[in-house]
Amino acid sequence: MRRSPSSPIFGATVVKPSLLLLAAFAGSLVAFAQTSSPAAASHLATEVKPAESAPAAAAVARPPASAIVVSPIALRHVRLAVPRKSNAATKHRLLDQSGREIASAAGAATAIEADVKPGEPYVYVPTTNERRALAASKVEFPARYLTFDQRGQPANEGGLFLRPARSPLVWDAQARAYATDLVVGYDFTDGHEGPLAAPKTVTFFADGSSARIQAETVVITHSGTAGYQRVVLATNQLAGDTLFTARAGAVDELKSSATIDREPGSLEVSLPSGQLDAFGLGTGTLTITLLALDGFPLPAAAPLDVHLASGRLRLPAVVTLPAGRSTVNAEVRSLGYGDDTIQAEIGALKSVPYPVHVVFPMAALLATLAGGALGGAARYLRNKHRRTGLLAHRLTEGMLVGVLFVGAAWAGLVTVDVSGGILSTPFGAFVLAAFSGYLGCVVLDWVAKRTFRGLKPA
C-alpha cells in the first residue's frame, strides 16, 4: 500500500525541496550579516572618535562619510546610527525622498537610529543652517544625498558644492562691478563621475539692489566636471558683505556671503576754481583724493607720501595722506602768469594733470585803483583850501598808496590776513585801497610838512 509523504510513518512533516532551499539561503544571509557587520561598525566607529573630541565648528558643513555607522537588522531593512557630538550646537537629521524625517529610536541621545530601506534615496541634513563666508576653496551645500546597499553600507553618497573663481571679489572693468565666476557642481564621495539619478536644480538669490547673479537657475545632470555649471556673481556694494543664497531644495540651501577687495586705482586733484590770479594774488586749497579702481574714494591702509608738481604755482613738494583717510589738502599760491597744470603721484599711481589758468588780476587791479581814488577824493574833500590841481594830486596819491598797500597785504608783507574771505576778492581789494588811499594822503601830508617846511600844503 502506498503511503503519503506526509503520513505519520515518517515521524515529521515532510517539507518541499524548494522551501528547504529558501530557508538555507535565508540562514546564510543572516550568518553573513552577523559576521560582516561588527567589523564594519567597529572600523567606522574608530574613524568617528576624533570627531567627537574635536571642538564644535563655527560653520555648518556636511558630515563626513565615515560618520555613518550602520548595522543590518532584517533581510530588507538596516538600522542607521549617525554619531552626534553631545556638546555640539549643530545636530543632524535623516529624511526620506519625500522630505519626511525618519523617526529616531527611543533613547538615542547621541545618535540617529532609524530603519532605512536599501536602494531608496535619503538626505542627511543639519538641523540648523548658518551663513558661511565664500572662501577660495569650494563651499559645500548642507545636505548629503545617499542610499544604502543590502548590507546597510552607504552608497552613491554625494552632494552639491560651490567654488568661486576668486575670493574676495575684484573689480571687473568690463562689468563695472566687483565680480567672480561661481562653479556649481555635484561630487560623489568616491569620486566617480556619471549621470545623476535625479538632476539637481539650483536657484540663486542675491540680497539687496546692488548685487546680481547672472544665470539665476542652473540644472546639474552629471557629477564631476561634465556637470559643472557656471554663474556670475556681481556687486557694487562697497560697505559690508554681499549676501546671497543658493537653493537646491527646502532642506538644501546654501547661505553665503562675499567680500570685495578694493585696490587703489588712481589719484584725483581738484581746486575750488581752475582759475587763479597771477603774481601771487591767487590762492586756493588743493585737494588730493585716493581713488579705488571703482572710481570711489579709498581710505589709505597706511600713511602715503603724495608728490606734487607744478610750474607756476607755489605748493608743497610732498604731503602725507594719513592712514584711514582718502583725501589730503595743500595750500597753493600763484607765482607767474599763464596756463599751468598740477600733478600728484604716489609711486606708480598718477593723477590726470589738473589744468590751472593763471590770469592777469585785472579785476583786482581795477578795484584797487578805484578804491585808492575814492580814498584820495575823500581826503580832498577834507581840505579847507582846494587849490587848482589838488584833486588830481589826491587821486594820484590815493591810487598809488592803495596799490602798494593791497599788493603788500596780498604778498603777506603786512599783518592783515587776506588769504581768505571777502578780503581776498576784488571787493575786498577795493575796500582796502579806499582806506589806505585816504590814510596815505594824510601820512604823505604829514611827512611833507616835516620834510619840506618851506612848502605849505593846502
C-alpha positions in Angstrom: 0.0 0.0 0.0 1.4 3.5 -0.9 1.8 6.0 1.9 1.6 9.7 1.6 4.8 11.6 2.2 3.0 13.5 4.9 1.9 10.3 6.7 2.9 9.9 10.4 5.0 7.0 9.4 7.9 9.4 8.7 7.7 10.8 12.2 7.6 14.5 10.9 6.0 16.6 8.3 7.9 16.5 5.0 8.8 19.9 3.5 9.1 20.5 -0.2 12.7 20.8 -1.6 12.1 24.5 -2.8 11.2 25.6 0.8 14.3 23.9 2.1 16.5 25.8 -0.4 14.9 29.1 0.6 15.4 28.5 4.3 19.0 27.6 3.7 19.6 30.8 1.7 18.0 33.0 4.4 20.1 31.3 7.0 23.3 32.0 5.1 22.3 35.7 4.7 21.8 36.1 8.4 25.1 34.4 9.2 26.9 36.7 6.7 25.3 39.8 8.2 26.3 38.7 11.7 29.9 38.1 10.7 30.5 41.1 8.4 28.6 43.9 10.2 30.5 44.0 13.5 33.9 44.5 11.8 32.5 47.4 9.6 30.8 49.0 12.5 34.0 48.8 14.6 36.1 50.2 11.8 33.7 53.2 11.2 33.4 53.8 14.9 37.1 54.1 15.2 37.1 56.8 12.5 34.4 58.8 14.3 36.2 59.0 17.7 38.4 62.0 16.7 35.4 64.0 15.5 33.7 63.5 18.9 36.6 65.1 20.8 37.2 68.0 18.3 35.7 71.4 19.2 32.5 72.4 17.6 32.9 74.0 14.2 31.5 77.5 13.7 30.1 76.8 10.3 27.7 74.1 9.3 29.2 71.5 7.0 28.2 68.2 5.5 29.0 65.3 7.8 31.9 63.1 6.5 31.0 59.7 5.1 32.8 57.9 8.0 30.4 59.4 10.4 27.6 57.0 9.4 27.6 53.7 11.2 25.2 51.0 10.1 24.1 47.5 11.2 21.7 45.2 9.5 18.6 44.2 11.5 16.5 42.4 8.9 16.7 41.0 5.4 15.2 44.1 3.7 16.0 46.8 6.4 19.0 48.2 8.2 19.4 50.3 11.3 21.4 53.5 10.7 23.3 55.1 13.6 24.9 58.5 13.0 27.0 59.6 15.9 26.4 63.2 17.2 28.6 65.3 19.3 26.7 65.7 22.5 28.3 69.1 23.1 27.9 70.4 19.5 25.4 73.1 18.8 24.6 71.6 15.4 22.7 68.3 15.1 21.5 66.4 12.1 18.5 64.5 10.9 17.7 61.9 8.2 15.0 62.5 5.7 13.4 60.2 3.0 12.9 61.3 -0.6 9.5 62.9 0.3 11.2 65.1 2.9 9.7 63.2 5.9 12.0 62.8 8.8 12.9 59.2 9.7 11.9 58.6 13.3 14.8 58.1 15.7 14.8 55.2 18.1 14.0 56.0 21.7 16.9 56.5 23.9 19.3 57.6 21.1 20.8 60.6 22.9 23.9 60.9 20.7 22.9 59.1 17.6 20.2 58.8 15.0 18.9 55.3 14.9 16.4 54.6 12.2 15.2 51.9 9.9 16.0 52.6 6.3 15.3 50.6 3.1 18.2 49.6 0.9 18.2 51.2 -2.5 15.9 54.1 -1.6 17.3 57.7 -1.6 17.8 59.6 1.7 19.0 63.0 2.7 21.2 63.8 5.7 21.0 67.4 6.8 21.8 69.6 9.8 19.0 70.9 11.9 20.4 74.5 11.7 21.8 76.3 8.7 24.3 79.1 9.4 25.5 81.6 6.7 29.0 80.8 5.6 31.6 83.1 4.0 32.6 82.5 0.4 36.2 81.1 0.5 38.8 80.5 -2.2 38.1 76.7 -1.9 34.8 75.1 -2.5 31.9 75.5 -0.2 29.6 72.5 0.2 25.8 72.6 0.4 24.5 71.4 3.8 22.7 68.3 2.5 24.2 64.9 1.8 22.4 62.6 -0.6 22.9 58.8 -0.2 21.4 55.4 -0.5 22.2 52.1 1.3 23.0 48.7 -0.1 21.7 45.3 1.1 24.4 45.2 3.8 23.4 48.7 5.1 26.5 50.5 3.9 26.2 54.0 2.4 26.2 54.0 -1.4 26.1 56.8 -4.0 26.9 59.3 -1.4 27.5 62.9 -2.6 26.3 66.5 -2.6 26.4 69.9 -4.3 29.2 72.4 -3.9 30.0 75.9 -4.9 33.5 77.0 -5.9 34.4 80.7 -6.7 37.0 81.5 -9.4 38.4 84.1 -6.9 37.5 85.3 -3.5 37.3 88.1 -2.4 35.8 89.7 -5.4 37.9 92.0 -7.5 36.9 94.9 -9.8 35.8 93.9 -13.3 36.2 97.0 -15.6 34.0 95.5 -18.3 31.1 94.6 -16.0 31.6 97.8 -14.0 31.3 95.8 -10.8 33.1 93.5 -8.4 32.5 90.1 -9.8 33.6 86.5 -9.9 32.5 83.3 -11.6 30.9 80.6 -9.4 31.2 77.0 -10.4 28.3 74.8 -9.3 28.7 71.0 -9.3 27.9 67.7 -7.7 30.6 65.3 -6.4 30.3 61.8 -5.2 32.3 60.8 -2.1 34.1 58.0 -4.0 34.9 60.4 -6.9 33.1 58.6 -9.7 31.5 60.6 -12.4 28.3 59.9 -14.3 24.7 60.9 -14.7 22.7 61.7 -11.6 19.6 59.6 -10.8 17.7 62.8 -10.2 19.0 66.1 -11.6 19.6 68.9 -9.1 18.1 72.4 -9.8 19.9 75.2 -8.1 18.4 78.7 -7.9 20.4 81.8 -6.8 19.1 84.8 -4.9 21.1 88.0 -4.2 20.2 90.2 -1.3 19.9 94.0 -1.9 19.7 96.0 -5.1 23.5 96.4 -5.5 24.1 92.6 -6.1 23.0 90.4 -9.0 23.6 86.9 -10.3 23.6 86.1 -14.0 22.1 82.7 -14.9 20.0 82.6 -11.8 18.9 79.0 -12.2 21.2 76.0 -13.3 20.5 72.3 -13.6 23.1 69.7 -12.6 22.6 66.5 -14.5 26.0 64.8 -14.1 28.6 64.5 -11.3 32.1 65.7 -11.9 33.4 68.1 -14.5 30.8 67.0 -17.1 28.0 68.5 -15.0 29.7 71.7 -13.8 27.7 74.9 -14.4 28.9 78.5 -14.1 27.2 81.6 -12.9 28.5 85.2 -12.3 28.1 87.0 -9.0 28.5 90.8 -9.3 28.0 93.5 -6.8 28.5 97.3 -6.4 28.1 97.2 -2.7 31.2 98.8 -1.2 30.4 98.6 2.5 29.8 95.3 4.3 29.4 91.8 2.8 27.3 90.9 -0.2 24.8 88.2 0.8 23.3 85.6 -1.5 21.6 82.2 -1.3 21.9 79.1 -3.5 18.8 76.9 -3.1 18.6 73.3 -4.3 15.6 72.4 -2.1 13.8 73.1 1.1 16.5 71.3 3.1 19.5 72.0 0.9 20.0 75.8 0.9 23.5 77.3 1.0 23.5 80.7 2.6 26.8 82.5 1.9 28.4 86.0 1.9 31.1 87.5 -0.3 33.6 90.3 0.4 35.3 92.6 -2.1 39.0 93.6 -2.5 39.2 97.3 -3.3 42.5 98.2 -4.8 44.0 101.7 -5.5 43.4 102.8 -9.0 44.3 106.5 -9.4 44.6 109.9 -7.8 42.3 112.9 -8.3 43.4 116.5 -7.9 41.0 119.4 -7.6 40.8 123.2 -6.7 37.8 125.2 -5.9 38.4 127.1 -9.1 40.6 126.3 -12.1 41.5 130.0 -12.5 43.9 131.9 -10.2 45.1 135.5 -10.3 48.7 135.8 -11.3 51.7 137.3 -9.4 50.9 135.8 -6.1 47.4 137.2 -5.8 45.7 134.0 -6.5 45.5 131.3 -3.7 43.5 128.1 -3.2 43.2 124.8 -1.3 44.3 121.8 -3.4 42.5 118.5 -2.6 44.2 115.2 -3.4 41.9 112.1 -3.3 43.0 108.5 -3.5 40.5 106.6 -5.7 39.9 102.8 -6.0 39.5 101.0 -9.3 35.8 101.5 -8.9 36.3 105.3 -9.1 35.2 106.0 -5.5 37.4 107.3 -2.6 39.5 104.7 -1.0 40.8 105.1 2.6 44.6 104.5 2.8 45.7 101.4 4.6 48.9 103.1 5.7 50.4 106.6 5.5 51.3 107.6 1.9 53.5 110.3 0.6 52.0 112.3 -2.2 54.4 114.1 -4.5 53.1 117.3 -6.1 54.5 119.1 -9.2 53.6 122.4 -10.9 55.3 125.1 -12.9 53.6 128.4 -12.0 52.2 127.6 -8.6 53.8 127.6 -5.1 52.8 124.4 -3.4 54.5 121.8 -1.1 56.6 119.2 -2.8 55.3 116.3 -0.6 52.2 115.9 1.5 51.3 112.9 3.6 48.0 111.1 3.2 47.1 109.7 6.7 46.1 106.1 7.2 42.3 105.7 7.2 41.7 108.8 5.1 41.2 109.2 1.4 41.9 112.9 1.0 44.6 115.4 1.9 44.8 119.1 1.4 47.6 121.5 0.4 47.6 125.3 0.1 48.7 126.7 -3.3 49.6 130.3 -4.5 50.3 131.6 -7.9 53.8 132.6 -8.9 53.8 133.5 -12.5 51.4 134.2 -15.3 49.9 131.8 -17.9 48.5 128.3 -18.1 49.8 125.6 -15.8 49.0 122.0 -14.6 49.2 120.3 -11.2 50.0 116.6 -11.0 50.1 114.2 -8.0 51.9 110.9 -7.7 52.1 108.0 -5.3 54.6 105.5 -6.7 53.1 104.2 -9.9 49.7 105.9 -9.2 49.5 109.3 -11.1 46.7 111.8 -11.3 45.4 113.2 -14.6 47.1 116.7 -14.9 44.8 119.3 -13.5 44.7 122.4 -15.7 45.0 125.8 -13.9 44.7 129.1 -15.7 46.9 131.8 -14.0 45.4 135.0 -15.3 46.4 138.7 -15.0 44.5 140.1 -12.0 42.6 142.8 -14.0 39.5 142.8 -11.8 41.6 143.1 -8.6 43.8 145.9 -10.1 40.8 147.9 -11.3 39.1 147.5 -7.9 42.3 148.6 -6.2 42.7 151.7 -8.4 39.0 152.6 -7.9 39.3 152.2 -4.1 42.5 154.3 -3.9 41.0 157.1 -6.0 37.9 157.1 -3.7 40.2 157.4 -0.7 42.1 160.3 -2.3 38.9 162.1 -3.2 37.7 161.7 0.4 40.9 163.3 1.6 40.5 166.1 -0.9 37.0 166.9 0.5 38.6 167.3 3.9 41.0 170.0 2.8 39.9 173.6 3.7 41.8 175.2 0.8 41.2 173.4 -2.5 43.6 175.0 -4.9 43.8 174.2 -8.6 45.2 170.7 -9.4 44.8 169.4 -5.8 42.1 166.9 -6.7 44.2 165.2 -9.4 47.1 165.2 -6.8 44.9 163.5 -4.2 43.5 161.0 -6.7 47.0 160.0 -7.8 48.2 159.7 -4.2 45.2 157.6 -3.2 45.7 155.1 -6.1 49.4 154.7 -5.6 49.0 154.1 -1.9 46.1 151.8 -2.4 48.0 149.7 -5.0 51.1 149.5 -2.7 49.1 148.6 0.4 46.8 145.9 -1.2 49.9 144.4 -3.0 51.8 144.3 0.3 48.8 142.7 2.0 48.3 140.0 -0.7 52.0 139.3 -0.6 51.9 138.8 3.1 54.1 141.8 4.0 51.5 143.2 6.4 49.7 141.7 9.3 46.3 141.9 7.6 45.3 138.3 6.6 43.7 138.5 3.1 44.2 134.8 2.2 40.5 134.1 2.6 37.1 135.5 3.0 35.9 138.8 1.5 39.3 140.5 1.7 40.7 138.1 -1.0 38.1 139.2 -3.5 38.1 142.3 -5.8 35.6 144.0 -3.5 38.0 143.4 -0.6 40.8 145.0 -2.6 38.5 148.0 -3.2 37.8 148.5 0.5 41.5 148.1 1.5 42.6 150.5 -1.2 40.0 153.1 -0.2 41.1 153.1 3.5 44.8 153.1 2.6 44.3 155.8 0.0 42.7 158.1 2.5 45.2 157.4 5.3 48.0 157.5 2.8 47.2 161.1 1.8 47.2 162.1 5.5 50.6 160.4 6.1 52.1 161.9 3.0 51.0 165.4 4.0 52.5 164.9 7.5 55.8 163.7 6.0 55.9 166.5 3.5 55.3 169.1 6.3 58.1 167.7 8.4 60.5 167.2 5.5 59.8 170.2 3.3 58.9 173.0 5.7 59.1 175.7 3.1 56.1 174.1 1.3 52.7 174.9 2.5 50.3 172.1 1.6 46.8 173.3 1.2 
